[in-house]
Amino acid sequence: MIWLVGLGLFGSAFCLFWGQLLVGKLLLPLWGGSPLVWNTCLAFFQVTLLLGYLWADRLGRGLHPRMGVLIQGILLLMGLRLLPFQFGLCLQPEGAWPPLALLADLALGAGVPLFLLSATAPLLQRGLAARKGAEQQGLRDPYFLYVASNAGSLAGLLGYPLLLEPRLSLAGQTHLWTGSYALVAALVLLSGVGLLASAAQSTVGDPDPGSLAVSWGERWRWAGLAFLPAGLLVAVTTLLTTDVAAVPLLWAIPLGIYLLTFMLAFGGIHPRKWMLGTTALLACGAVGAQVLGWVRPGFLLLLHLVTFGLVSWGCHSQLACRRPPVEQLTQFYLWLALGGSFCL
């Protein structure tokens, strides 16, 4: 069962990142490639992720976690009726603000499938931990599966521009994505059926709400620890695209580092204390060198990327160490998404 859930996590994250890049490609003939279009798309994707985690939290709290996975699989299959992506259905009214028209086009053309994919990872992890026998198998702490999710995101980020886009037409990419989405929906549905069939009752039981309550201060710490790397991601990406070149493959470098630090932290690999102290020195050195112009742009960029990677690793490691009990898993991911959305 853990392999089936792991494949569902990897596949949903892969399709989500791949879908975001594909949507940007499909929008080029209609809206162009201006920074306003790209920034609007980023805002839309972040809001979609936040809404997906909110839905996962509500669904996970309102029903038994394993039933939530089954319902999510059914909804994913129903989402096939809205595929393949179709844009240009929303006509821009005369005098309308372009970002609003673009948001409407994104919501109508791709909003529901991307929203459903966003909610899949928290629901699968929560459902697996609620399975009977999970505690005996060491699955009562399913956060290590977040590594599979981020690995899927990294594969989608790098695989699309390096392998898929150069070899397939735009129509072929769209049809292949639709088929991949259908495969993910089938994996999630099979996971839901398997989780329900694994046992009649869950070993999670009904925990004492008082013993599992999370303070508002701790929730805001989660959001703050998620906000800092996300904000630095935006800053480093802006530096990269302004000082080097506005090339999509270069944009993928800081995002790839960001995802890799998530994988290290939730995989149990944490930075040593001396690394965190070195980070402060590197940050001061990067800022000072840029102000004074002492070093070449290439070395300065490397300094920024190393500093960004260490800061992200430290923050994500703190998040991994502060992860709550599994009963609060969906809420934990919701606050991480909320912190990431603050940087927009």
C-alpha positions as CSV (number, residue, x, y, z in Angstrom):
1,M,0.0,0.0,0.0
2,I,2.8,2.4,0.8
3,W,4.2,2.0,-2.7
4,L,0.8,2.8,-4.3
5,V,0.4,5.9,-2.1
6,G,4.0,6.9,-2.9
7,L,3.3,6.7,-6.6
8,G,0.2,8.7,-6.2
9,L,2.1,11.4,-4.3
10,F,4.9,11.5,-6.9
11,G,2.5,11.5,-9.8
12,S,0.2,14.2,-8.5
13,A,3.2,16.5,-7.8
14,F,4.7,15.8,-11.1
15,C,1.5,16.6,-13.0
16,L,1.0,19.7,-10.9
17,F,4.3,21.2,-11.8
18,W,4.3,20.0,-15.3
19,G,0.7,21.4,-15.7
20,Q,1.8,24.8,-14.5
21,L,4.6,25.0,-17.1
22,L,2.3,23.6,-19.8
23,V,-0.4,26.2,-19.0
24,G,2.2,29.0,-19.3
25,K,3.2,27.6,-22.7
26,L,-0.5,27.4,-23.9
27,L,-1.1,31.0,-22.8
28,L,1.8,32.5,-24.9
29,P,-0.2,32.8,-28.2
30,L,-3.1,34.5,-26.4
31,W,-1.5,36.7,-23.8
32,G,2.2,36.9,-24.7
33,G,5.2,36.4,-22.4
34,S,5.3,39.7,-20.5
35,P,6.4,39.7,-16.8
36,L,2.8,40.8,-15.9
37,V,1.4,37.6,-17.4
38,W,4.0,35.4,-15.7
39,N,3.5,37.1,-12.3
40,T,-0.3,36.7,-12.6
41,C,0.1,33.0,-13.4
42,L,2.4,32.6,-10.3
43,A,-0.2,34.3,-8.1
44,F,-2.9,32.1,-9.6
45,F,-0.9,28.9,-9.0
46,Q,-0.1,29.9,-5.4
47,V,-3.8,30.7,-4.6
48,T,-4.8,27.4,-6.2
49,L,-2.4,25.5,-4.0
50,L,-3.6,27.3,-0.9
51,L,-7.3,26.5,-1.8
52,G,-6.3,22.9,-2.5
53,Y,-4.7,22.5,0.9
54,L,-7.7,24.2,2.5
55,W,-10.0,21.7,0.8
56,A,-7.8,18.8,2.0
57,D,-8.0,20.2,5.5
58,R,-11.8,20.5,5.5
59,L,-12.2,17.1,3.8
60,G,-9.8,15.4,6.2
61,R,-11.5,16.9,9.2
62,G,-15.1,16.3,8.1
63,L,-14.7,12.6,7.1
64,H,-12.6,9.7,8.0
65,P,-9.2,10.2,6.3
66,R,-9.5,7.0,4.2
67,M,-12.9,8.0,3.0
68,G,-11.5,11.4,2.1
69,V,-8.9,9.7,-0.2
70,L,-11.6,7.7,-2.0
71,I,-13.7,10.9,-2.5
72,Q,-10.7,12.7,-3.8
73,G,-10.0,9.9,-6.3
74,I,-13.6,10.1,-7.6
75,L,-13.4,13.9,-7.9
76,L,-10.1,13.6,-9.9
77,L,-11.8,11.2,-12.3
78,M,-14.7,13.7,-12.7
79,G,-12.1,16.4,-13.5
80,L,-11.3,14.5,-16.7
81,R,-14.5,16.1,-18.2
82,L,-12.7,19.5,-18.1
83,L,-9.6,18.3,-20.0
84,P,-7.7,18.9,-22.1
85,F,-6.9,22.5,-21.2
86,Q,-8.9,25.1,-23.2
87,F,-8.0,28.8,-23.0
88,G,-9.5,31.8,-24.7
89,L,-13.0,31.0,-23.5
90,C,-13.2,34.1,-21.4
91,L,-13.4,37.2,-23.6
92,Q,-11.8,40.4,-22.2
93,P,-14.4,43.1,-21.8
94,E,-13.6,46.6,-23.1
95,G,-11.5,48.5,-20.6
96,A,-11.1,45.5,-18.2
97,W,-8.0,45.2,-16.2
98,P,-5.9,42.5,-18.0
99,P,-4.8,40.5,-14.9
100,L,-8.5,40.0,-13.9
101,A,-9.3,38.7,-17.4
102,L,-6.3,36.4,-17.3
103,L,-7.2,35.1,-13.9
104,A,-10.7,34.3,-15.2
105,D,-9.3,32.5,-18.2
106,L,-7.0,30.5,-16.0
107,A,-9.8,29.6,-13.6
108,L,-12.1,28.4,-16.4
109,G,-9.4,26.7,-18.5
110,A,-7.3,24.9,-15.8
111,G,-8.5,25.8,-12.3
112,V,-10.4,22.7,-11.3
113,P,-7.8,20.0,-12.4
114,L,-4.9,21.9,-10.8
115,F,-7.0,22.6,-7.6
116,L,-7.7,18.8,-7.3
117,L,-4.1,17.9,-7.8
118,S,-3.0,20.4,-5.1
119,A,-5.2,18.7,-2.5
120,T,-4.0,15.2,-3.2
121,A,-0.7,15.0,-1.3
122,P,-2.0,15.9,2.2
123,L,-5.0,13.6,1.8
124,L,-2.9,10.6,0.8
125,Q,-0.4,11.1,3.7
126,R,-3.3,11.5,6.2
127,G,-5.1,8.5,4.8
128,L,-2.1,6.2,5.0
129,A,-1.4,7.1,8.6
130,A,-5.0,6.3,9.5
131,R,-4.8,2.8,8.1
132,K,-5.1,0.0,10.6
133,G,-1.6,-1.4,11.4
134,A,0.1,1.9,10.4
135,E,1.6,2.3,13.8
136,Q,3.1,-1.2,13.8
137,Q,4.6,-0.5,10.3
138,G,6.1,2.8,11.4
139,L,3.6,4.9,9.3
140,R,2.1,6.9,12.1
141,D,4.5,9.6,11.1
142,P,3.9,9.9,7.3
143,Y,5.8,13.1,6.8
144,F,8.7,11.3,5.1
145,L,6.4,10.8,2.2
146,Y,6.7,14.6,1.6
147,V,10.0,13.6,0.0
148,A,8.2,11.7,-2.7
149,S,5.9,14.7,-3.3
150,N,8.8,17.1,-3.7
151,A,10.7,14.7,-5.8
152,G,7.7,14.6,-8.2
153,S,7.7,18.4,-8.2
154,L,11.4,18.5,-9.1
155,A,11.0,15.9,-11.8
156,G,8.1,17.9,-13.3
157,L,10.2,21.1,-13.1
158,L,13.2,19.7,-14.9
159,G,11.6,17.0,-17.0
160,Y,9.3,19.2,-18.9
161,P,11.8,21.7,-20.4
162,L,14.6,19.1,-20.8
163,L,12.7,16.0,-22.1
164,L,9.1,16.7,-23.0
165,E,8.9,20.1,-24.5
166,P,11.7,19.6,-27.1
167,R,10.3,16.3,-28.3
168,L,6.5,16.8,-28.4
169,S,4.2,19.2,-30.2
170,L,2.0,21.4,-28.0
171,A,-1.0,19.3,-28.9
172,G,0.9,16.1,-28.0
173,Q,2.0,17.6,-24.7
174,T,-1.6,18.5,-23.8
175,H,-2.9,15.0,-24.6
176,L,0.0,13.3,-22.7
177,W,-0.7,15.5,-19.7
178,T,-4.4,14.5,-19.8
179,G,-3.4,10.8,-19.9
180,S,-1.0,11.3,-17.0
181,Y,-3.7,13.1,-15.0
182,A,-6.0,10.1,-15.6
183,L,-3.3,7.8,-14.3
184,V,-2.9,9.8,-11.2
185,A,-6.7,9.8,-10.6
186,A,-6.7,6.0,-11.0
187,L,-3.8,5.7,-8.5
188,V,-5.6,7.9,-5.9
189,L,-8.9,6.0,-6.4
190,L,-7.1,2.6,-6.0
191,S,-5.4,4.0,-2.9
192,G,-8.7,5.0,-1.4
193,V,-10.2,1.6,-2.1
194,G,-7.2,-0.2,-0.7
195,L,-7.1,2.0,2.4
196,L,-10.8,1.3,3.1
197,A,-10.3,-2.4,2.5
198,S,-7.2,-2.8,4.6
199,A,-9.3,-2.7,7.9
200,A,-12.7,-2.0,9.1
201,Q,-11.6,0.4,11.8
202,S,-8.7,2.8,12.2
203,T,-6.0,2.6,14.9
204,V,-6.0,6.4,15.1
205,G,-9.3,6.5,17.0
206,D,-10.7,9.6,18.4
207,P,-7.9,11.5,20.1
208,D,-8.4,14.0,22.8
209,P,-8.8,17.4,21.1
210,G,-7.1,19.1,24.1
211,S,-4.0,17.0,23.8
212,L,-3.6,17.7,20.1
213,A,-4.5,21.4,20.0
214,V,-1.9,23.6,18.3
215,S,-1.5,27.1,19.6
216,W,-1.9,30.1,17.2
217,G,1.7,31.1,18.0
218,E,2.9,27.7,16.7
219,R,0.8,28.0,13.6
220,W,2.3,31.5,12.8
221,R,5.7,30.0,13.3
222,W,5.0,27.5,10.6
223,A,3.8,30.3,8.3
224,G,6.9,32.4,9.1
225,L,9.3,29.5,8.5
226,A,7.6,28.9,5.2
227,F,7.5,32.6,4.3
228,L,11.3,33.2,4.6
229,P,12.5,30.7,2.0
230,A,9.6,31.5,-0.4
231,G,10.4,35.2,-0.2
232,L,14.1,34.6,-0.8
233,L,13.1,32.4,-3.7
234,V,11.3,35.3,-5.4
235,A,14.2,37.6,-4.6
236,V,16.9,35.3,-6.0
237,T,14.9,34.5,-9.1
238,T,14.5,38.2,-9.7
239,L,18.2,38.7,-9.3
240,L,18.9,35.8,-11.7
241,T,16.6,37.0,-14.4
242,T,17.7,40.6,-14.2
243,D,21.5,40.2,-13.8
244,V,22.0,37.1,-16.0
245,A,19.1,36.4,-18.5
246,A,15.4,36.0,-18.6
247,V,15.6,32.3,-19.6
248,P,13.1,29.8,-18.1
249,L,15.8,27.2,-17.5
250,L,17.6,29.7,-15.2
251,W,14.4,30.3,-13.3
252,A,14.4,26.6,-12.5
253,I,17.7,26.7,-10.6
254,P,16.5,28.5,-7.4
255,L,13.2,26.6,-7.5
256,G,15.1,23.3,-7.8
257,I,17.2,24.3,-4.8
258,Y,14.1,25.2,-2.9
259,L,12.5,21.8,-3.6
260,L,15.7,19.9,-2.8
261,T,16.0,21.5,0.7
262,F,12.4,20.3,1.4
263,M,13.5,16.8,0.4
264,L,16.6,16.9,2.6
265,A,14.7,18.3,5.6
266,F,11.7,15.9,5.6
267,G,14.1,13.1,4.7
268,G,15.8,13.5,8.1
269,I,18.9,15.3,6.8
270,H,19.4,18.5,8.7
271,P,22.2,21.1,8.6
272,R,24.8,21.3,11.3
273,K,25.0,24.3,13.6
274,W,28.3,25.6,12.0
275,M,26.5,25.7,8.6
276,L,23.8,28.0,10.0
277,G,26.5,30.3,11.4
278,T,28.3,30.3,8.0
279,T,25.0,31.3,6.4
280,A,24.9,34.5,8.3
281,L,28.4,35.4,7.2
282,L,27.6,34.4,3.6
283,A,24.5,36.6,3.6
284,C,26.5,39.6,4.9
285,G,29.2,38.9,2.4
286,A,26.8,38.7,-0.6
287,V,25.1,41.9,0.3
288,G,28.4,43.8,0.9
289,A,30.0,42.4,-2.3
290,Q,27.0,43.5,-4.4
291,V,27.0,47.0,-2.9
292,L,30.7,47.5,-3.3
293,G,31.0,45.7,-6.6
294,W,34.0,43.8,-5.5
295,V,33.3,40.5,-7.3
296,R,32.2,39.4,-10.7
297,P,28.4,38.8,-11.3
298,G,28.9,35.1,-11.8
299,F,30.6,34.6,-8.4
300,L,28.1,36.9,-6.7
301,L,25.3,34.9,-8.1
302,L,26.8,31.7,-6.8
303,L,27.2,33.3,-3.4
304,H,23.5,34.2,-3.4
305,L,22.4,30.8,-4.5
306,V,24.5,29.1,-1.7
307,T,23.1,31.4,0.9
308,F,19.6,30.9,-0.3
309,G,20.0,27.1,-0.2
310,L,21.4,27.1,3.4
311,V,18.7,29.5,4.6
312,S,16.0,27.4,3.0
313,W,17.5,24.2,4.4
314,G,17.6,25.6,7.9
315,C,14.0,26.9,7.8
316,H,12.6,23.7,6.2
317,S,14.5,21.6,8.8
318,Q,12.9,23.6,11.6
319,L,9.5,22.9,10.0
320,A,10.3,19.2,9.8
321,C,11.3,19.2,13.5
322,R,8.2,21.2,14.4
323,R,5.8,19.0,12.5
324,P,2.6,18.2,14.6
325,P,0.9,14.9,15.2
326,V,-0.6,13.2,12.2
327,E,-4.1,14.4,13.2
328,Q,-3.0,18.0,12.4
329,L,-1.1,17.1,9.2
330,T,-3.5,18.8,6.8
331,Q,-3.6,21.9,8.9
332,F,0.2,21.9,9.0
333,Y,0.4,21.9,5.2
334,L,-2.3,24.6,5.0
335,W,-0.2,27.0,7.1
336,L,2.9,26.2,5.0
337,A,0.9,27.2,1.9
338,L,-0.4,30.3,3.6
339,G,3.1,31.4,4.6
340,G,4.3,30.9,1.0
341,S,1.5,33.0,-0.4
342,F,2.5,36.0,1.7
343,C,5.5,36.6,-0.5
344,L,3.3,37.3,-3.6
